[in-house]
């Protein structure tokens, strides 16, 4: 179940013909009226046209949003004024069909950077897309399917909170995933009662430990967007903590799915950092480990090459006493006080045949972080080396 | 010709048995007396024992250095107090054989991080190593061979400057190459007359555009060291500019060789950044492009995927107007003003079958940089995934 699990939302997805394959590539999520919304966007200074448009619409509408339209097959990034016009026309087409202000519609795009959107295919498909929008569970799934690029499975999540308010969400991932502030495309809906202001705080907190704590290839996208909309249709106004908990659960499920579906990855690796001066420092250390090609090559080989983690930590610019680093692979301590424990590393290798966990303690500070990453594989390189 | 091309230096290399393969793994470069020297080291805060020892020896000796000993097959990094003792013992052994202060000897190590040095093999080999040190051209080559880890060829360079002073050098590279301040292991010798103070300025300027402008895999090593020694035996005191030019030529040749010999790389790609606010900004932009896995995957595929360059530039944190980016692949403009020029990209692909050049203009500032990198290949991943 996805974005239509919470009451008050309709969704649909169609194949507009953006993708040559004929797979679904255009989606919409619509509330019954303008509802409070919050959004976080990529920090990339080459942000795509739809990101720049959606930022403006969030400002102008003061976070009262009627709908979101999303396409895959083309990022509409590095597309100049023509791209800005295309993003606006997508929003205007939805607004026309739904009957709302254009500034009440957000736009997300994902796919190759550079090509222009085929508006001759998108605009004619908008009428059918909006007409088909329904509140059934399958409608949410259809919408999620329309986001997929190289994803191999649909990413959706749904939870219920105290009193029965609901949170649902959909996302897409696969590559160019190293969120800075936001991440990838994700739409989260809830039928909880909430102000736009509260939603901003809830989303900001929820993404930090979920979408902002995954790292597949160190590449920050031009299009990362996470949108949260609250219909209020459950009639329940949860506490900020309860709402954050529900949203975080959905985000965590989607974030985990994104890493598990990383292009050609064979393992999900969880990096737990502890003992850092603060959580931010811990997260930067964990991200630096996940950024390292040599570290992610060792994950692919199932090699407990802890020395590469030490080198990555030392290079990341965070305060570090290398003589205090303890590293544990899947429960087996391999380094203590910055040096080898003496354990036979070949005995650790069998533990790394599937998903595994690494604990990295860097001192006695209170900072911790939990980073999800995947291995770097020959398949990833081959796949991403092919001209698109 | 290598470090023994300049007059006043002896060198040698032997197989001490550090590497199971029996390949050369221990080298020495010796001046006839303590000579002015300069050195730059990795910025990694998990710096290896030999780096910390050499830093101290440069301070204590005030840059008057008699010799350098280098080993491959073990980085002596993340080795705790035992590692510190081993680095000291290596320096002391050379000092004993040569007849100088231990603080007049520098130590460099390269190889896997974590294992302890086999001192039972190294110490007995020191007598023969120093005894064999000669000033012949082959002696310089023997020393260069002793540095090799996964290198496939010996990296050496030699030039003559105005009046006949000489500069020679040797280096090793192959992986974990993303210099921060220094890079990898390299020893540069000259028979020019120079103070240690002048050598520091010369080395600092020479490494910036050479070793500090290459990037193979984004990974900063724990052991990077570049040492420059001046015997003064030519009797010639070149101007700072002349000496810098000679040293830079040697560094440039060695840096290029390091990239060309990157593990399993199939192409050397030169990234020319121009129009940045200043040279430092240009270099960080070029490095960010080279850091990107997705960019280096596209190099492997010979794919002019300029959009990935735009995304990498946008993510690097430098001031950027994405609508002013012009990108040219091997002479063919593919993007102007941040969007596609309309050129048929499949017609560009054949130009990228071998080494190629990319021009990236980001505005009208005076800053430029020239970064050398290599492609990311499935072979690199497989090679670095194997437990060592």
Interface residues (C-beta under 8 A of the other chain):
Chain A: X43 X44 X45 X46 X47 X75 X77 X78 X79 X80 X82 X83 X112 X113 X114 X115 X116 X175 X176 X178 X180 X217 X218 X219 X220 X221 X222 X291 X292 X293 X294 X297 X298 X300 X301 X302 X303 X304 X305 X306 X307 X308 X310 X311 X312 X313 X314 X315 X319 X320 X322 X323 X325 X335 X337 X338 X339 X340 X345 X346 X349 X375 X376 X377 X378 X379 X380 X381 X382 X383 X384 X385 X386 X387 X388
Chain B: X43 X44 X45 X46 X47 X75 X77 X78 X79 X80 X82 X83 X112 X113 X114 X115 X116 X175 X176 X178 X180 X217 X218 X219 X220 X221 X222 X291 X292 X293 X294 X297 X298 X300 X301 X302 X303 X304 X305 X306 X307 X308 X310 X311 X312 X313 X314 X315 X319 X320 X322 X323 X325 X335 X337 X338 X339 X340 X345 X346 X349 X376 X377 X378 X379 X380 X381 X382 X383 X384 X385 X386 X387 X388
